[in-house]
């Protein structure tokens, strides 16, 4: 799960989505602190880093990617 930041998840009208994200992280990672979880998401908006990089996210093409079709 990822976004540029957690601002939308903090919005009151997205409380149900935020609860789902928090529950999934708690289920898989054991972390229970909402602010810590949102802090992890917020790290993506930070400046700096190691320069340009590419991240492949085969949303609909995972099987094709694994077969080497892309």
ZIBEL-V508600 format. One record per residue. N is the residue number from 1. RES is the residue in one letter. NEAR is the number of other C-alpha atoms within 10 Angstrom. Layout:
N,RES,NEAR / N,RES,NEAR
//
This chain:
1,X,6 / 2,X,10 / 3,X,13 / 4,X,12 / 5,X,17 / 6,X,20 / 7,X,12 / 8,X,14 / 9,X,19 / 10,X,15 / 11,X,11 / 12,X,9 / 13,X,10 / 14,X,12 / 15,X,13 / 16,X,11 / 17,X,14 / 18,X,19 / 19,X,13 / 20,X,11 / 21,X,18 / 22,X,19 / 23,X,16 / 24,X,14 / 25,X,17 / 26,X,15 / 27,X,11 / 28,X,8 / 29,X,9 / 30,X,10 / 31,X,14 / 32,X,13 / 33,X,12 / 34,X,16 / 35,X,12 / 36,X,11 / 37,X,16 / 38,X,18 / 39,X,13 / 40,X,12 / 41,X,18 / 42,X,16 / 43,X,13 / 44,X,14 / 45,X,11 / 46,X,9 / 47,X,7 / 48,X,6 / 49,X,8 / 50,X,6 / 51,X,5 / 52,X,5 / 53,X,6 / 54,X,5 / 55,X,5 / 56,X,6 / 57,X,9 / 58,X,12 / 59,X,7 / 60,X,8 / 61,X,12 / 62,X,13 / 63,X,11 / 64,X,11 / 65,X,13 / 66,X,10 / 67,X,9 / 68,X,8 / 69,X,9 / 70,X,9
//
